[in-house]
Amino acid sequence: MQHYAILTYHQIEMAPPPPAAFRSLYVAPASFARQMRWLQNLGYRGLSMRDLLPYLRGEKVGKVLGLTFDDGYCNNLQYALPVLQECGFTATCYVMSQLLGKTNVWDLENGVVQADLMSAAQIRQWAQAGMEIGAHTQTHCKLPHMSDDDAMRQIAACKADLAELLGEPVAHFCYPYGLYEARHAVMAQDAGYQSATTTHRGKVQAGSDLFQLRRIPVVRSTYMPQFLLKLLTGYENGKSA
């Protein structure tokens, strides 16, 4: 059974100096470009969740992997998009429909440096370049801390908001903070999504639960030997989120 990696990125930007919080969530633009070119040289195709779905359903097989970006930072558009286009890859960027054009305000309480999020015009630019926009709730909320009605509203309304902005269906979802319970996976399915990704680590295969998909984090300290371990081996399987 073939296994597929779904890589997770956040910011493609130089990390702020210590003691800034969550410096791990930055990947330098040069490092990202090097990683994508290694994938290309190894014969891999990086795919959005839309393009990866037939492989996850067992309808296709191939040397492919998923590329995902959480939160929708402007630096994804600035630094990642040109590299993705150069390599002929596609990717999914999960965004919050009520935070377009704002900053990562959910991180304020943790002292994280604020960074610009893509605006409505910029997510259209991302989509028009052949990439995919996915949903990440309306406000980057903690779904398990909400009532079922409020959680469903965040999940379903984000899909509707983004579809209206883009003029095309939004089919893939990501749980903010990686926080979810079984009932939220049911909600994502009921809202009409085709997949939902988590922060549980490891590879996936055809037949994996499409609403609890594992991913592999790529962070500031992921140097090339470790990147290749994550990609080519079972290194990530069984690791905690």
Secondary structure, 3 states (H helix, E strand, C coil): CCEECEEEECEECCCCCCCCCCHHHEECHHHHHHHHHHHHHCCCEEECHHHHHHHHCCCCCCCEEEEEEECCEHHHHHHHHHHHHHHCCCCEEEECCCCCCCECHHHHHHCCCCCEECCHHHHHHHHHCCCEEEECCCCCCCHHHCCHHHHHHHHHHHHHHHHHHHCCCCCEEECHHHCCCHHHHHHHHHCCCCEEEEEEECCEECCCCCCCEEEEECCCCCCHHHHHHHHHCCCCCCCCC
